[in-house]
Amino acid sequence: MLLLADELRASGCNDVTVERPTPAWRTTRVVVGADDVTELTFFEDNDELVYISPAGGHPTAVDDENLTALVAIAKNLLPPAPT
């Protein structure tokens, strides 16, 4: 998860946080924010990496070995950062 967070930051995602497990979230999460409201959350669920898009819904499984694809998911789902 730390590698994913580092890769997201290196790609230009500004608001990337690593959240520790809590009673509500049993695993470490990487949260990518685009503004005060919109965020994308990556976390492990049943031993696979998944994400919940800014639109919500069910977790979607992704290949945790392909960091480039994970960054592309974040860039596609989040609005561009203001310039």
N, C-alpha and C positions, 0 to 999 in steps of 0.2 A: 504494500500500500504506500509505503514511503517513496518507492521508486516511481509509482504512478503520480504521486503528488509533485515530485521533483520534475518529472517530464511535463506535466501540465503547466507548471510555473515557467519552465524553460521555453515552452511554446507560446508564451504570452498571456496565459490565463492569469489574471491578477489576484483574484480573491479565492485562493485555494487553502483550505484548512484540513488538518487531520484531526478527527474527533476520536477520542478514546471510547472504549465500550462503556455503556451505561446499562442500568436495568432495562430500559426500553430498547436499546440497541446492543445486542450481545457481541458485536464485532466492531473492529476499527472501521471508521468510515472516512472517505475522502469526499469533501463537499466543495463543489466549484460554484461560486456565485457570480452572477452577472450584474446584479444590482441588489437593492435591499429586499427584493421579493423573489427573484428568479434564482433557482439553484438546481444543480444536478448532483445526485448523490451516488457514489460508488461504494459498495460494501460486499462482504462475503455472506452468502446465504446457502446453507446446505452444502458447504465446501466448494462453491463456485462463485466467481465474481459476477456481480449483477449491478445494474444501475436503475435508478428511478429518475425519469426525465422531469424537466420542469413542469410538464403538463400533469404529472402524477401518474396514477395507474399502477399496474403490477410491475414487479421487478423484471428486467430483461437480462438474460444471461449474455456474457461477452467472453471473449478469449483473453484470459489474463496474461498470456505470453506475448501479445502483440500490443505494446505500448503505443505505437504509432496509430493503430486503429482506435484505441481508447481516446487519444487526443483528438482524433478526427470526429469521434462521437460527440465529445464536449464542444468542439468548435461548431458542429452542425446544429446542435440542440440549443446552444446558448446564443443570445443576441451578441453582436459585436460590441467590444468595449468602446466607450466614447473616446473620440480623439481630441 
